[in-house]
């Protein structure tokens, strides 16, 4: 089983993938091509994705039963004790000193307090 997920990719690439895979949702393709066809499809996706992102998931003979590859994606696969996990980059925490507190009451609290709509 093979799954390819596209985001922000050209429509022509989606049309190309529908020759071998079934598009079950916009940008989500699923099928069971041979290893050779899957490799060619992934190379085409990487070549024609443009500024878009792509994710490939397919069966593998490992502990998890599958493996995956990414293209121009912020999340990257990392090997950890024999398992492939997704590494998400840490978001930068907003420091309390840069945040300015809002003054006054929210609209909802004003309505509750003063009984208005």
RAGIKA-V393459 format. One record per residue. RES is the residue in three letters. PHI is phi in whole degrees, 0 to 359 (none if undefined). Layout:
# RAGIKA-V393459
RES,PHI
RES,PHI
This chain:
# RAGIKA-V393459
UNK,none
UNK,230
UNK,232
UNK,236
UNK,243
UNK,246
UNK,221
UNK,59
UNK,256
UNK,298
UNK,297
UNK,298
UNK,292
UNK,298
UNK,296
UNK,298
UNK,291
UNK,290
UNK,291
UNK,242
UNK,235
UNK,262
UNK,271
UNK,271
UNK,203
UNK,306
UNK,85
UNK,244
UNK,242
UNK,221
UNK,180
UNK,228
UNK,284
UNK,292
UNK,300
UNK,296
UNK,294
UNK,301
UNK,296
UNK,294
UNK,299
UNK,295
UNK,296
UNK,295
UNK,300
UNK,297
UNK,286
UNK,255
UNK,291
UNK,64
UNK,271
UNK,279
UNK,243
UNK,216
UNK,223
UNK,242
UNK,233
UNK,211
UNK,295
UNK,211
UNK,269
UNK,219
UNK,298
UNK,281
UNK,90
UNK,208
UNK,218
UNK,212
UNK,222
UNK,235
UNK,225
UNK,50
UNK,246
UNK,289
UNK,266
UNK,235
UNK,289
UNK,229
UNK,276
UNK,218
UNK,52
UNK,87
UNK,249
UNK,263
UNK,242
UNK,267
UNK,260
UNK,261
UNK,295
UNK,290
UNK,282
UNK,284
UNK,290
UNK,274
UNK,283
UNK,293
UNK,287
UNK,272
UNK,275
UNK,258
UNK,289
UNK,278
UNK,261
UNK,87
UNK,260
UNK,285
UNK,299
UNK,295
UNK,290
UNK,296
UNK,297
UNK,294
UNK,289
UNK,256
UNK,71
UNK,270
UNK,274
